[in-house]
Amino acid sequence: MIPMRKAAIIGDGNTFEPFRALGLDVFSVSSSKEACEALDRVLEGTYAVLFVSETAAGMLGTALDPVRSGSFPIVNIIPGPADDLEAGTARLKRIVEKAIGVDILFKGEES
């Protein structure tokens, strides 16, 4: 039997707690140590997708690099309420352009 893959969020504070209602496992962190411990727990599990807030990604530093270059879990950095939305939007634009070769989301908009 193939194990069921799950999704998780590592985020700062309680901002992402409502995502539990959608079936995601939420790891609330407030320090680099907690962020690294949460990442270790995710890597021990059967997660297909990992969302990480920009602030938590900063807490993780280079510890996230080998995970991002692997197959699973797929890592997505997302902005939190205290994060710079322009940085998240620019990252999303680059990902889409890389994936499909053209900017379909922000045509004609500066970023």
Rosetta blueprint (number, residue, H / E / L):
1 M L
2 I L
3 P L
4 M L
5 R L
6 K E
7 A E
8 A E
9 I E
10 I E
11 G E
12 D E
13 G L
14 N L
15 T L
16 F L
17 E H
18 P H
19 F H
20 R H
21 A H
22 L H
23 G L
24 L L
25 D E
26 V E
27 F E
28 S E
29 V E
30 S L
31 S L
32 S H
33 K H
34 E H
35 A H
36 C H
37 E H
38 A H
39 L H
40 D H
41 R H
42 V H
43 L H
44 E H
45 G L
46 T L
47 Y E
48 A E
49 V E
50 L E
51 F E
52 V E
53 S E
54 E H
55 T H
56 A H
57 A H
58 G H
59 M H
60 L H
61 G H
62 T H
63 A H
64 L H
65 D H
66 P H
67 V H
68 R H
69 S H
70 G L
71 S L
72 F L
73 P L
74 I E
75 V E
76 N E
77 I E
78 I E
79 P L
80 G L
81 P L
82 A L
83 D L
84 D L
85 L H
86 E H
87 A H
88 G H
89 T H
90 A H
91 R H
92 L H
93 K H
94 R H
95 I H
96 V H
97 E H
98 K H
99 A H
100 I H
101 G L
102 V L
103 D L
104 I L
105 L L
106 F L
107 K L
108 G L
109 E L
110 E L
111 S L
